[in-house]
Amino acid sequence: MAKWKQTPLHSCTIDLTENCNLRCTYCFTWGKTQRVLPEKLGKKIIDFFYDHFDNQGYAEISFWGGEPLLEFELLKRLVKYAEKKLKGKVIFGGTTNGTLLDEDKLKFLTDHNCKMLLSLDGNREHHNKFRVYPNGQGSYDDIIEKLPVILKYWPDLRLRFSLTPELIPILPNVIENLYKEGVKYFIFSPVYELEWKDNDFKLLEKKLKLILKFLKEHQDVTVQQIQDPISSPPQEYPCGAGRSYVGFGVDGTIAPCHRFRKYGLNYVTWNQKIYIGHVDHGFYPLREIFIDFPIIRKEQCSECEAYYFCGGGCYAINYELSGHIFGFVPYLCKYEKTIAKIVKHERKQIIGTKPPQNQSCICYNACYLENTPNEIRHVDPSANFACMCFNTNYQGKLDDQFRPLINR
């Protein structure tokens, strides 16, 4: 049987809606619609996922949009359905803009093993320039005032920045200030919808050095984009998209990941070119290019100085800027080379990945190396510890070595 037919799934995202209560100016969906996932189809998607689940450890289901909390009642019903279908062997995640979070929602999500990535873009001035309501009003205060109660339920909260050229100058200060508020896990992703110049990458290098210094002084803090390349072995894939992880749309279509989706009728043709399946028809042969990605990548990138740190860059950004997932683009390559330059000499100095032996894995992605020749810390395998990564499916690193660690 062809690899694209038999490759099992470990994780997925499910779009609950194509609508959002914000109108962020750089949103990668290019727009919003009123389409909502029908509950019947949502359950069918979970059935499809179950039929293709690899049954290794816990399944991971993340809710997406748009803003998934707009359809919170639907989310609750699908969570309960998935728990029953997967016999409790499931953890949930997603990404939220945070504006709709309240204590009732946080309690339900926590009780059902669902922790979401929170989007917050820097300080008030920067955030409110980009992440606005339909009337143009900024959303920063509506999120930051909820931070204490969010941290009460999610003390290991993962906070995500959309990295713009304008955020770079203040990035170290933003991380330090939010750390003082109790946030210890940060992620950032470059906004390639905006214009990047050579000077932006030069400044990014300087600021990353400051962040690296901060991490050495505060080993309870994680900045994923720095520590992952330091602690991880060379990456064959940029992530698990199209292989162990896929993204389901409100119409049942299957994309390699949520990032490929563009909303609205104008983008139907765009979307159809990259869909790798449908819940009614199964997977399409196009899925194979994601499985065979390392072969092409090696041919094109093996001489690059960032080869062992990069993984090939985001499939979706490659596709969006060049028309093909193999169309490696200058913006992405310059960003990856900047990261590589910073972390190269730190490769053997693992930062923030050494919790005390025999205690629960709080992870920082270190678990991928457990029980391998490159193991960087130890955990008692007989202990009833729980992997707290949540949404590691986006990293797609050493899947088979990661899964056995989940033991609840």
C-alpha positions in Angstrom: 0.0 0.0 0.0 1.2 3.5 -0.8 2.8 5.4 2.1 0.3 8.3 1.8 -2.5 5.8 2.4 -1.1 3.9 5.3 0.8 6.6 7.3 -1.2 6.9 10.6 -2.2 10.1 12.4 -1.3 11.2 15.9 -2.8 14.7 16.0 -5.1 17.1 14.2 -6.7 20.5 14.3 -10.4 21.0 13.7 -11.7 24.4 12.5 -14.9 25.1 14.5 -15.6 28.3 12.7 -14.2 30.6 10.0 -15.3 33.6 11.9 -13.5 35.7 14.6 -14.3 38.5 16.9 -11.0 40.2 16.0 -9.8 41.6 12.7 -6.0 41.2 13.0 -4.4 43.0 10.1 -1.9 40.3 9.3 -4.2 37.2 9.7 -3.0 34.4 7.5 -6.6 33.3 6.7 -7.0 36.5 4.5 -10.5 37.1 5.8 -13.5 35.7 7.7 -16.8 34.0 6.9 -19.9 33.0 8.9 -19.3 29.3 8.2 -19.4 27.1 11.3 -18.6 23.4 11.6 -21.9 21.4 11.8 -21.8 19.2 14.9 -22.6 16.1 12.9 -19.7 16.7 10.6 -17.5 17.4 13.6 -18.2 14.0 15.0 -17.6 12.5 11.6 -14.2 14.2 11.6 -13.4 12.7 15.0 -14.5 9.3 13.7 -12.2 9.7 10.7 -9.3 10.7 12.9 -9.9 7.7 15.2 -9.9 5.4 12.3 -6.5 6.7 11.2 -5.0 7.2 14.7 -1.8 5.3 15.3 -2.9 4.3 18.8 0.5 5.3 20.2 0.1 7.2 23.5 -2.5 9.9 23.6 -4.2 11.4 20.6 -4.0 15.2 20.2 -6.9 17.3 19.0 -6.7 21.0 18.8 -9.5 23.5 18.0 -9.0 26.3 15.6 -10.6 29.0 13.6 -11.2 31.9 13.3 -11.6 32.1 17.1 -12.6 28.7 18.3 -14.1 30.0 21.6 -16.9 31.7 19.5 -18.3 28.2 19.3 -17.6 27.1 22.8 -20.8 25.0 23.2 -19.8 23.1 20.0 -16.3 22.7 21.4 -17.7 21.2 24.6 -19.8 18.7 22.8 -17.0 17.6 20.5 -14.6 17.3 23.5 -17.0 14.9 25.2 -17.6 12.9 22.0 -13.8 12.6 21.4 -13.2 11.5 25.0 -15.7 8.7 24.6 -14.6 7.7 21.1 -10.9 7.6 22.0 -11.6 6.0 25.4 -10.0 8.9 27.3 -6.7 8.6 25.4 -6.8 12.2 24.1 -5.5 15.6 25.0 -6.9 18.8 23.6 -5.4 22.1 22.6 -5.8 25.0 20.2 -5.1 28.7 19.9 -7.2 31.5 21.2 -6.9 35.3 21.1 -8.0 35.2 24.8 -10.7 37.9 24.6 -13.5 35.4 25.3 -11.8 33.4 28.1 -13.4 33.5 31.5 -13.3 31.3 34.6 -16.1 29.0 33.5 -14.4 28.3 30.2 -11.1 27.8 31.8 -12.5 25.4 34.3 -14.1 23.3 31.6 -11.0 23.3 29.5 -8.8 22.4 32.4 -11.1 19.6 33.6 -11.0 18.1 30.1 -7.3 18.3 29.6 -7.4 21.2 27.2 -4.8 23.9 27.3 -4.7 26.5 24.6 -1.9 28.6 23.2 -2.6 32.3 23.9 -1.9 35.0 21.3 -0.5 38.3 22.7 1.6 40.5 20.6 4.1 42.3 22.8 3.2 45.4 24.7 -0.1 47.4 24.5 1.1 49.8 21.7 2.3 47.1 19.4 -0.5 44.7 20.1 -3.2 47.2 19.6 -1.8 48.3 16.2 -2.4 44.8 14.8 -4.9 42.9 16.9 -8.0 44.9 16.8 -11.8 44.5 16.9 -13.9 45.2 13.8 -14.4 48.8 15.0 -10.6 49.3 15.1 -10.3 49.2 18.9 -7.3 47.4 20.3 -7.8 44.2 22.3 -4.7 44.2 24.6 -6.4 45.3 27.8 -9.2 42.7 27.4 -6.6 40.0 27.4 -4.0 41.2 29.9 -6.6 41.8 32.6 -7.5 38.1 32.3 -3.9 36.9 32.7 -4.0 36.2 36.5 -7.0 33.9 36.2 -5.6 32.3 33.1 -2.4 31.5 34.9 -4.4 30.2 37.9 -5.7 27.4 35.7 -2.8 27.2 33.3 0.4 28.0 35.2 2.3 26.5 32.3 0.6 28.8 29.9 2.3 29.0 26.4 2.1 32.5 25.1 2.6 33.2 21.4 3.9 36.4 19.7 3.3 37.1 16.0 6.8 38.5 15.3 6.7 41.7 13.2 9.7 43.9 12.4 8.2 46.4 14.8 8.2 44.0 17.7 11.9 43.0 17.3 13.3 46.1 19.2 11.2 45.5 22.3 11.1 41.7 22.2 13.5 41.0 25.1 11.7 43.6 27.3 8.3 42.1 26.5 9.5 38.6 27.5 11.1 39.9 30.7 8.0 41.9 31.7 5.6 39.0 31.0 7.9 36.7 33.0 7.4 39.0 36.0 3.7 38.5 35.5 4.1 34.7 35.7 4.5 33.6 32.1 7.4 31.2 31.5 6.8 29.7 28.1 7.1 31.9 24.9 6.7 31.1 21.2 7.0 33.5 18.3 6.4 33.1 14.6 7.4 35.6 12.0 4.7 37.5 10.2 5.7 37.1 6.5 2.6 38.9 5.4 4.6 42.1 6.3 7.7 43.4 4.6 11.1 42.3 6.1 14.4 44.0 5.4 18.0 42.9 5.9 18.3 45.3 8.8 15.4 43.6 10.5 17.3 40.3 10.6 20.4 42.0 11.9 18.5 43.6 14.7 16.8 40.3 15.4 20.2 38.7 15.9 21.2 41.3 18.5 17.9 40.9 20.4 18.1 37.1 20.3 21.5 37.3 22.0 19.9 39.4 24.8 17.1 36.8 25.1 19.7 34.0 25.3 21.4 35.8 28.1 18.1 36.1 29.9 17.4 32.4 29.5 20.8 31.5 31.0 19.9 33.6 34.0 16.4 32.3 34.3 16.4 28.6 33.6 12.7 28.3 34.4 11.9 30.2 31.2 11.5 28.8 27.7 11.6 30.6 24.4 10.8 27.7 22.1 12.5 29.2 18.9 15.8 29.4 20.8 15.8 26.3 22.9 14.4 23.9 20.4 17.3 24.2 17.9 19.7 24.0 20.8 18.3 20.8 22.3 17.0 18.9 19.3 18.8 16.7 16.8 18.9 17.7 13.1 15.4 17.9 11.7 14.2 16.0 8.6 10.9 17.8 8.5 9.8 21.3 9.6 6.8 19.8 11.4 4.4 16.8 11.3 2.0 18.5 8.9 0.6 16.1 6.2 2.1 13.1 7.9 1.2 12.5 11.6 -0.8 15.7 11.8 -3.5 17.2 9.5 -6.0 20.1 9.7 -9.8 19.6 9.1 -12.0 22.4 7.8 -15.6 23.2 8.5 -16.6 21.5 5.3 -14.7 18.2 6.0 -11.8 19.0 3.7 -8.3 17.9 5.0 -5.4 20.3 4.7 -1.8 19.5 5.6 -2.3 21.9 8.5 -4.5 24.7 9.7 -2.0 27.3 8.3 -2.8 26.4 4.7 -6.4 27.5 5.0 -7.7 30.7 3.4 -11.4 31.6 4.1 -14.0 32.8 1.7 -15.3 31.8 -1.7 -12.5 33.6 -3.5 -10.0 31.1 -2.1 -11.7 27.9 -3.0 -9.4 27.3 -5.9 -6.3 28.2 -3.8 -7.4 25.7 -1.1 -8.3 22.9 -3.5 -4.8 22.9 -4.9 -3.3 21.8 -1.6 -6.0 19.7 0.0 -4.7 16.2 0.8 -8.1 14.6 1.5 -11.7 14.8 2.6 -13.5 12.9 5.4 -15.9 11.4 2.8 -13.2 10.2 0.4 -10.0 9.6 2.5 -6.6 10.9 1.7 -5.4 12.0 -1.8 -2.0 11.1 -3.4 -0.8 14.7 -2.8 -0.2 13.7 0.8 2.9 11.8 -0.4 4.9 15.0 -1.0 4.8 15.7 2.7 6.0 12.2 3.5 8.9 12.4 1.0 9.8 16.0 1.8 13.3 15.2 3.2 14.5 13.8 -0.1 13.8 17.0 -2.0 15.0 19.2 0.8 18.3 17.5 1.0 18.9 18.0 -2.7 18.2 21.7 -2.4 19.5 22.7 1.1 22.2 20.3 2.2 24.9 22.9 1.8 23.1 25.6 3.8 24.6 26.6 7.1 21.2 26.3 8.7 20.5 22.9 7.4 20.7 21.1 10.7 18.6 23.7 12.6 15.9 24.5 10.1 13.9 21.5 8.8 13.0 23.2 5.6 10.9 26.0 7.0 7.1 26.2 7.3 5.4 24.4 4.5 2.5 26.8 4.4 4.7 29.9 4.2 6.8 28.3 1.5 3.6 27.6 -0.4 2.1 31.0 0.1 5.1 32.9 -1.0 6.3 30.7 -3.8 3.4 28.4 -4.9 5.1 25.2 -3.7 6.1 23.7 -0.4 9.6 23.2 -1.8 9.9 26.8 -2.9 12.2 27.9 -0.1 11.9 31.7 0.1 14.4 34.4 1.0 12.4 35.7 4.0 12.1 32.3 5.6 15.7 31.3 4.9 17.1 34.6 6.3 15.1 34.0 9.5 16.2 30.4 9.9 19.9 31.4 9.3 19.5 34.1 11.9 18.3 31.6 14.5 21.0 29.1 13.5 23.7 31.7 13.9 22.6 32.4 17.5 22.1 28.8 18.7 25.0 27.1 16.9 27.6 27.7 19.6 25.0 26.8 22.3 24.2 23.4 20.8 25.8 21.5 23.7 24.6 23.8 26.4 21.0 22.8 27.0 19.1 25.6 28.5 15.9 25.3 30.5 15.5 21.5 29.9 16.8 20.0 33.2 14.0 19.5 35.7 15.0 17.4 38.7 15.3 13.7 38.1 12.3 11.5 38.6 9.8 14.4 38.5 7.0 15.1 36.1 8.1 16.1 32.6 7.4 19.8 32.1 9.1 19.2 28.9 10.3 22.1 26.8 10.4 19.5 24.1 13.3 17.7 25.9 11.2 14.5 26.0 11.9 13.8 22.4 15.4 12.6 23.4 14.4 10.4 26.2 15.8 6.9 26.0 18.0 7.7 23.0 21.7 8.1 22.7 21.2 11.9 22.7 19.2 11.9 26.0 19.7 15.2 27.7 18.0 14.5 31.1 16.4 11.6 32.9 12.9 10.7 34.0 11.9 7.6 36.0 10.0 5.6 33.3 8.0 3.9 36.0 6.6 7.1 37.4 3.1 8.2 36.6 4.2 11.5 35.0 2.5 13.3 32.3 3.9 15.1 29.3 2.8 18.7 29.4 3.9 19.7 25.9 0.4 20.2 24.4 0.4 20.7 20.6 3.8 19.3 20.1 2.2 18.0 16.9 3.3 21.2 15.2 6.9 20.2 15.9 6.7 16.7 14.5 10.1 15.7 16.1 11.0 12.2 16.8 7.4 11.2 17.1 7.9 7.5 18.0 10.3 8.5 20.8 7.9 11.1 22.2 4.7 9.1 22.4 5.7 6.4 24.9 6.4 9.1 27.5 2.7 10.0 27.8 1.6 8.0 30.7 -1.5 9.1 32.6 
